[in-house]
């Protein structure tokens, strides 16, 4: 059951694909949706002119505050128009701490929705995705910055490699998979063997027992080209949603994205549901 969703609101752009997509998800699942907009506390190097420095900080904070309040107001308006249960929150945090804070906030929801970092976007956009994935203990749905359509579940693509993360993603995504008209499981082979097909057949049978219409497909890709192979196939198949495990490893208390996950997040063109 997905009854409580949180979305990270963009405060840097006039349009917010993640907000609009989250509203459509909330409508489909009849869920409550919370929108979070961050006011960034500016960090300005100290100078001998304390009054000038204080003035600069105050001006910057006012800009950030206005941007966050405008994002929250736009969210409230869009939610009212969609007739969903919703509320907005404006939260103060430093740029360095906002990702960690969103990760903690997301622990209180069934699902978090965040926007893909744009090529020219700020570094904290990518950090929010990582925090939602690794620090929340909850699934995250990442929305491409080019997304214009609401949630659609005609064709859902499940990436399966037999791992714990992929298993968790499938379990967390069951509410989406049950609503999908077609579920396709793909296994990516890095060499000519049948092990991935056998593993894929097992999970396909499992989902079929849940009453889903499931197809199984095996694709081949070099080690370094798995994201491109998956995204290329998703485009050819007119996929509406990708479900996959989110991979990373811990380094000095921080998570470092795995190569496939990093590649998917940077090049994705389809909304992607991830769990770690």
ABEGO torsion letter per residue (X at the ends): XBABBBBBBBAABABBAAAAAAAAAAAAAGBBBBBBBBBBBBBBBBBABAAAAAAAAAAAAAAAAAAAAAAAAAAAAAAAAAGBBBBBBBBBBBAAAAAAAAAAAAAABABBBBBBBBAABBAAAAAAAAAAAAAAGBBBBBBBAABABBBBAABBBBBBAGBAAAAAAAAAAAAAAAABABBBBBBBBABBBAAAAAAAAAAAAAAAAAGBBBBBBBBBBBAAAAAAAAAAAAAAAGBABBBBBBBBBBBGGBBBBBAAAAAAAAABABBBBBBX
